[in-house]
Amino acid sequence: MKAAVQGRQDCVTALLLAGADLQAVDAVKGKTAREWATFTGRFETTVRIRSLLRRPRAEQFAAQYQPEWPALAELVAKALIPKSRSKRISEKIRSIFTFNIPRNPEEDGVLDHMVRMTTAMGSPFVATACQTVCPDSPPEVGKRRLSVQEILGQHVVGPGEESEPSSRPSTGGSSCNGQVEHQLQAQAGNEAWDAHGLHPSCPQSSNITKKQQQGAGV
């Protein structure tokens, strides 16, 4: 309710997709978050809540999402319809005397499709940067989302993930941290060798080398 009163759209979206109850009312006025947004004049927040209720599930975060724009086939078919000469001339004249006024993007238009494409599970921007352990449970309005500890506790390690410990999430010490520690130890060991290829912890090797050089000189 506080986020709706303050007009914080992103916070309202995150709370609703995390399972916040939109029908909850305050103890003083008895208003819901949507009613508070309307009462305080937060028009953008009201529109955001309405759009979330119209599309309550973020289907691009599911493994079954198909990256296809539903309106593309209709637009392509409309563009391929042959036009008469008079219609082409009228469209040309109309485009000359038409002023391009900035307007809000259309709902479910090409901009929304681009956002869903770039944030989908199969997008190269997401697939190469993270590993999702629950692709069958995308965020949804009114559905409580599990915490990181609960997700990792319910995650079952597959047979293919056992051979790649660096890509497998763990609740204890991270395998990535162990790999970093191993690399740091190896780097520290390499830096410990001096410029002559001798390790300071092995003084006997340097003494033997000096004695051999003195014997060769004699």
MOWO-V12667 format. One record per pair of residues at least 24 apart in sequence whose C-alpha atoms are under 10 Angstrom apart, sorted by the first residue. I is the first residue (numbers start at 1). J is the second residue. Records with the same first field share a line. If there is no record, write none. Layout:
I = J  J
This chain:
1 = 25  26  31  32  33  34  35  36  37
2 = 33  36  37
3 = 33  36  37  45
4 = 32  33  34  35  36  37  38  40  41  42  44  45  46  49
5 = 33  34  35  36  37  38  39  40  41  42  45
6 = 36  37  40  41  42  45
7 = 36  37  40  41  42  43  44  45  46
8 = 42  44  45
9 = 42  44  45  46  47  48  49
10 = 45  48
11 = 45
12 = 45  48  49
13 = 45  48  49  52  141
14 = 139  141
15 = 141  142  144
16 = 49  52  53  56  139  140  141  142  143  144
17 = 52  56  57  58  138  139  140  141  142  143  144  145
18 = 139  140  141  142  143  144  145  146  147
19 = 139  140  141  142  143  144  145  146
20 = 141  142  143  144  145
21 = 141  142  143  144
22 = 49  53  141  142
23 = 142
49 = 141
51 = 107
52 = 140  141
53 = 140  141  142
55 = 140  141
56 = 139  140  141  142  143
57 = 137  138  139  140  141  142  143
58 = 116  120  137  138  139  140  141
59 = 116  120  121  136  137  138  139  140
60 = 113  115  116  117  118  119  120  121  122  123  135  138  139
61 = 116  119  120  121  122  132  134  135  136  137  138  139
62 = 120  121  122  132  134  135  136  137  138  139
63 = 120  121  122  132  134  135  136  137  138
64 = 121  122  135  136
65 = 116  117  120  121  122
66 = 117  120  122
67 = 113  114  116  117  118  120  121  122  123
68 = 113  116  117
69 = 108  109  110  112  113  114  116  117
70 = 108  109  113
71 = 108  109  110  113
72 = 109  110
130 = 167
131 = 167  168  169
132 = 169
133 = 157  168  169
